[in-house]
Amino acid sequence: MPEFLRLVSPADALNRLLSHLPSERRIEEELVPTVEALGRVLAAPIAAPHPLPAFPRSTVDGYAVRAADTHGASPSLPAYLKLAGEVPMGAAPGLRLAPGQAALVHTGGMIPEAADAVVMLEDAQSPRPGEIEVLKPSASGQNVIALGEDVGQGEIVLDSGAPLRPQEIGGLMALGVIEVRVARRPRVGILSSGDEVVDPSVEPGPAQVRDVNSYALSALVREAGGEPVRHGIVPDQIEMLQSAARKAWAESDLVVITAGSSASARDLTAEAVRSLGSPGVLVHGVAIRPGKPTILAVAGDVPVIGLPGNPVSALVIARLFVVPVIRRLLGVRAPALAARLTARLTANVASEAGREDYVPVRLIVTPEGLAAEPVYGRSNLIFTLVRADGLVRIPPETTGLAAGSPVEVTPF
């Protein structure tokens, strides 16, 4: 029987896997409409084709002025300025301010030439037609967004490897960038193995279960920016598993195999993975619960991950290993920033020193703040996670956490 469960920490396991992958993105690019690029990853940097804003704009309703003309103004000694006209929205002012002049301007309107500040409407009044009294001094640049203050012409506004969020979509539209080059979604081949596993559309017979993992993992892959490709359910026969794994490997950027990675004699996944090529299995066993019998491998330049068959284990491990690999394949440069909430445990949680534990919890709003209530259930029960709002990590140097302890909850 091959070596098994030479346990390494999750961080060391991930580093070992990523170190065998190219440091740069290797998948192809494609051109897509910016409006459809939410969640995609840029394949090339984008430089601003023009400054933003492209003209000086007012941030308030008021009067465009020369700031020097308002120095010393006060309610008891206002500065008197002649009204040169009004700046229409969406049009150039058509006037240049002379000393002692002001122009009515609206929020977002273009500042007339020679003006360098805007007096708010409430800081001025009109005692007679064609004239205003300024009751408060203005400084140069006050209530004005300068030309190029947001982005300068030619400035790199987004680098390659940047994930596109709603704000990036808006920024690109502001610059008139209506198409972007993005990394193709990595194809993730997903195999489920097990004689007892049947398709969800089938009524299970005695001792059979519906396939949960390939569908849950497909959703996770899609959420992470990949393109899931399900390769069906493979019986517990080494020849059939090797054949299915070989087909997935040839067509995919990442291969994920669920089940078949236990310590029993029916452990076929590691053998099938080794048959795909070098360097082969890098990690077989991670110091974690759930998910200890995890396999991390690389065949050629294709990463291969063997997940436990239990749905809870499979999803927890996939978030820890599959998602970072997808990010590497996409060329994402920014660190993964997981949202975390602070809460207090409602019950004692036991653990084992030397092993990271991930405990599903339900969040409860209390007068004292958020409480994290452990959701108990075995790792083969998918609704353990359905009932949970997130996971609490118990570090390996502890033997558990006491009720009332502050914890960080990662939404799941």
N, C-alpha and C positions, 0 to 999 in steps of 0.2 A: 504494500500500500504506500503511495507517495506521502511525502512529508505533509503535515497538516497542522494548522494553528500554531505557527511560530509567531506569537502575537506581537504586533507593533502598535504604537499609539495611532489614533486617527490622523493626527497632524503629520507624523512621520510617514504613514501609509500614503497620504495624499501627495506629500513631497516626492516620495519615491516614484509614484505614478507619473506626476507632471514632469519630473526630471527626464523621463524617457520620451517625452513628446516634444516636437519642435517648439521653440520659444515664440516663433512668429506664426500667424495664421497661415494655413496652407490650403484652405478651401477657396473655391472660385468666388468671383464678384458677380453682381448683377445690378442692373439699373432699374430702380423702381420709382413710382411717383412719391414725392415727399408726403403727400396726404395719406398714403398707405404704408408709411415706413415706421409707424409706432412700434417700438420694441426691437427694431432691427439694429444692426451694428454697422457703423460706417466702415467702408473699406478704403476710403481715401480722405485726406484732409480737405476741409472746405475753407476757402478764403473769401472774405467779404468783397463782393463786386463793387460795392460803393459804401460810403460812410453811412452810419445809422445813429441818429436821424440824418437824413440827407439835407436838412436845413435847420436852422435854430428855431425852436418851438417854445411857445408859452406853456407853462404848467398850470396856469390859473386864468380865470376871466379877469381882465383888468386893462391897464394902459401900458403900452410899450413906451419906454422913455430912455433918455440918456441919464444914467445914474448920477452923473455929476450935476444935472439940473435939479436934483432932489435933495442934495446935501443940506442938512440943517433944517429940513422941513419938519413942522410940528403942527398940532391943531391950533395953537395960538399964533403961529407964524408959518402959514402954509406956503408952499412953492406954487406959483401960478404958471401953468403951461397952456399953450394954444393947442387945440385939438386939430390935428392935421387930417383926420379921416378915420375910417374903420377898415380893418384888414378882413376881407371875406374868407370864410373857411374854404379850404381846398383850392385857394388861388394865391398867387404871389401878391405881395402888398401893393405894388405899383407906386410906392412913394418912398422917399428917403427922409428921415427925420433931420430937421435942422435944429440947432441949439434952441432950447425953449419950447420945443414941440413934443406932443404925445400922440399916440394912435391907439384907438380902441382895438383890442385883440381878444380872441376867445381861447379857451383851453385847447391846446393842440395846434393853434394857428401859428403861421409863420411870422417871425419877428422882422419888422422892417429894417432895412439897411441903416446903419449908424446907431440903432437902438441896442442897448446892452443889459436892460433890466425890464421887469414888468411890475408895475404897482397894482396890488390887488384892488378890486372895485371898492371894497369896504374901507380902504385906506385913502380914498379920494372922493371928491364930490364935485358937482358941476354947478357953480353959482349962476352962470349965465351961458347961453348957447355959444359953442365954439371955444370954451375955456374950461379947464379943470383946476381944482385945488388939490395938491398932494399934501396929505397930512402926516406922512411918515417917510423918512429917507430910505432910499434903496441903495444896495451895493451892486456893483457890477456882477452880472451873472445871476442875480436873484430872480427866482421864479422863471428861469430860462434853462432849457436843455440845449446845450451847445451842439453845433455841427460835429458829428462823429463822436459824441460823448459816450454813446453805448458801444459802438464798434467803429474802428477806423478802416478806411479803404485798404484792402490788401491784407488785413489782419486775419490770422488763422482763427476762426471762431470755433471750429470743431475739428479735433484730430481723428485720425483713423483709430478704430477701436472704441469709439464713443457710442454707447447705447443711446438710441433716440427716444427721449421721453416727450410728454406733451409740450414742455417748454422749448425743447430743441425743435420740434415741428413748427411751433409758432415763430421762433427766431429765424428759421430758414425761410419761412413764408415772408417774413418782414424784409428779407434780403432778395426775394424773388427767386429763390432756389427751389424750383418745383420738381426737380428730379435729383436723386442721390444714388451714389454707388454704395452698395451694402454687401456684406458677406452673405453668401448663400447660406440658408439654414442647414446646419449639419444634419445629415441623415443618420438617424439612430436606429439600428436594427435591434428589435426586441424579440426574444424567444422565451416562451414558457415551456418548462419541461415537467414531466410527471405523468405516470400512467393514470393517476386518479383525477387529473384536471380535464375539464370539458369546456367547450365554448359556452358563454353566458346564454346563448339562445337555446341551449339544449337542457332538457329536464335531467338533472343528475340522477344516476342510478345509485344503488347501494355503494357506500364508501367512495363516492365521487363528489367533487366540488367544482364549482364554476371558476373559470379563469378570472381572477381579480387583478393580478399583478400587471399583465401586459396593458390593460386598459388604464389603470391608475398611473402606471409609469408613462404611458403615452401622453396623458394629460400633463404630467410633470415635465416631460421633455418639451412639449409644446409651450408650456409656461416659461421654460428656461430659454426659449429661442431656437429649439431644434425641430426637426421634422421626423416624427416617429414613424417607423415602418415595422408593422407587426408581421412576424414570420410564423405565426401560428403556434400550436402546441406540439411539442416533440415527445414521443414516448421515452421511457427510461431504457434506451438501447444505445450503446456507445456509437455504433455505426451511424444510426439515424441522427444522433445529436451532433456528431462530427460533420456530417453532410450538411445539416441545417446551419450550423455555426459557420462552416466554410462559405456557404452561399451568402449569409448575412455579412460576413467579413469582406467578401469581394464587392459588395454593393453599398457598404456603409462607411461613415466616418467614425462611428463608435458602435460597438456591439454590447448589448446588455442581455445577460442570460439569468433568468430567475429559477430558483430551486436547483437541486442537484449539487449544492455546495455544503452539505452537512458532513459530519465526521463518520458517517456510516459507510458500509461497503458499497452502497449504491451511489457514492460520490463520483459522478461522471464528468462534472463540469470542468474540473481542473485538467483532467485527461484530454477532454475535447479542446480546451483552450490551448494546451501545450502543442496540440497537433497543428495549430494555425501558423506557427512560426516563431522566430526569435524576436526579442529576448524571452518571451513567454511569461510565465507567472512570476510576478514581482513580490506580491504579498498574498498569503493565504492564511488569513486569521488576523482580526483587528481587536484590540483591547477595548471593546465597546459592548454595550447592551442597550437595545437589541441589535443583532447583526454581526455577532462574532465571526461566523464562518464566511466572511466576505473574501472574494478573490479579485485582485487587481492585476491586470496583465497588459502587455503590449505585444502585438503580433505584426511585424513589419513596422509600419507607422500608425497602425490602427489600435486605439485603446480598447480593451475588452474588460468588462466588469461582470463578475458573477455575484449575484445577489441571493440572499437567503429566500426561501420560498414563502415564508410567512409574510403576509401583506404589510403589517406594521414594520417589521424589520426591513423589508424591501424598500418602503418609502423613506424611512429614516436614513438608511444607508445611501439611497439614491440622492437625497438632498445633500449629503456630505461629500459624495464622490462623483456622481453623474453630472450634477449641475456645474461644479467647477471645471470638469472636463469640457462640457459644452461651451462654457465661457472661454476657455483656452482655444478651442477650435474656431470660435468666432473672432478671436483676436481682441477680446475685451481687455482694455488696459487698466480701467479703474478698479479699485479693490471692491470686493463684494461687501456691501454694507447691509447687514441684516437688521431689520427693524426689531427692536426689543422693548418690552414693557417691564417695568418693575412692579413686583407684587410680593405678597407674603404668603408662605405656605400655610395651608390650613391643617396639615397633618405631617407626622414624621414620615420621612422617606429613607429607606435603607439602601445602602449601596455596598460595593466591594472595592476596597482599596486597590489601586493599580488599574482600574477600568473606568472609562467614561460611561456614565449612564444617562440616557435620555428618557425623561418621564413625561408622558402626556398629561396636561393639566387643563382644567376648565377655569376660565376667568370669571370672577364674581365681583360685582361692584358693591362695596360696603361703605358705610360712613367714614371709615378710616382710610379708604383707598382700595386698590385692587387686591383681591385675594386669589391665590392659585390653589385650586382643589385638585389633587391627583385623581386621574381617571385610571382605575385599575382594570386590567384585562390582559390576557395572554397575547403574544405577538402574532398569533394566527387569527385574531379577531379584528377585522377591518373597522368595525364600528367603535373600537377603542379610540381610533383617531377621529372618526366622524363626530364623536361626542366631545372631543377636545378642541381647545382654541389654540393651543401651542405646545411647545416642548420646553422643559427645564433641563439644562445640562448640569449633571452632578460631576464635579471634577474628580480625576483619578486619585488625588491625594487625600480624599475624605472617605469616610465610611457611611455617609448619609447626611441628611439635613434634618434639622429639628423643626417642628411646627413653630410658626412665627418667624422663621428665617426669611430675610429678604432674598428674592431670587429674580433672575432675568428670564423672561418668557419670550421665546422666539415664536411669533405667530406661524402657524402651520397651515 
